[in-house]
């Protein structure tokens, strides 16, 4: 049975639960790009609560581009902004320094293609948690996968998600309470080597 997901920017924990619990992973590569999704957005836990990190892209609705053809708008210094936000949010977390050197190049080397960059981010996380990540890319767009695990809906940042995962200790939880299903970065920096065990113990 296949598991199909959309590549996302440091995906939500739910997305990585799907990745960690399959041996037959496919990534959707033939869909049209849509704004306001996790394709170019990630949520982390900052000092003031939930914080969105958005990658600027060159895209207009009229062009109807495929996701894999959308380029990043690098005239903005978004990488510097994102890395500083991540540092500010997680420098006091138990495992930020442990993974910092592995993830920092993603924010210092210029990237062009959003789709490829997201796959690189996901691969880097997989390496950090020692998870095999070698997805197959789809070659045609299919609206339905009736006999497979279709988790493409997880890329929708606006839709409410009726999923309950186990809680874990977050840096600012005493100040703002527990925030579920943030970017995988939140789980990684707080749980470290236990991240993979956590993901594999959850279900969608």
C-alpha positions, 0 to 999 in steps of 0.5 A: 500500500502506498502512502502519498504526501505533498512535500512541505517546508519542514512539514507538520508533525502529522506529515512526518507521522505518515512518513515514519510509518510507511515503507512505500512513500510517494510524493505528489509532484504533478499537482498545481501550486496553491497558496496558504499551504504548508508547501511554503509555510511552517509553524514554529513555537516562538516566545509569543506563541505560534509563529508562521515562517513563509517562503516567498515565491514567484507565482500568480494565480493566472499562470496556474503553475505546477508546484514543482515549477514554482521558484523561490523569490530570493530578492527577499532575505527570507533565509536569514529571517527564518534562521534567526526566528528558529534560533530565537525560538529554540536556542534554549531547547534541549537539542537545538545545538545538537542539530544546528550545524546539520540544518544551518546550510539550508538557510545559508545556501541560495535555493531556487526551486521550492519543491526541491528545497522542501525535499531537501529539508525533509531529507535533512530531518530524516537524516537527523532522526535516522529515518530512511527517506527515499520517496518515489515521485508521482508521474501523473496527477490522480484526484483519488487514491482509493486503495492507498493512504492519501495524506495529501490533505495534510498540506492544507494549513487552513483546514482543521485537523481532527488528530490527537497526538501525545503531548511533549514538553515545549520550550514556551509551554508554561507561558502559552500552553501546549501547541499541537502539530507544529513543524517537525522542527519543534519536535526535533529540538525538544525530543532529539533522538526520541523523535523517531520513536515518538513519530512511530508511536503515533497514528493518523 
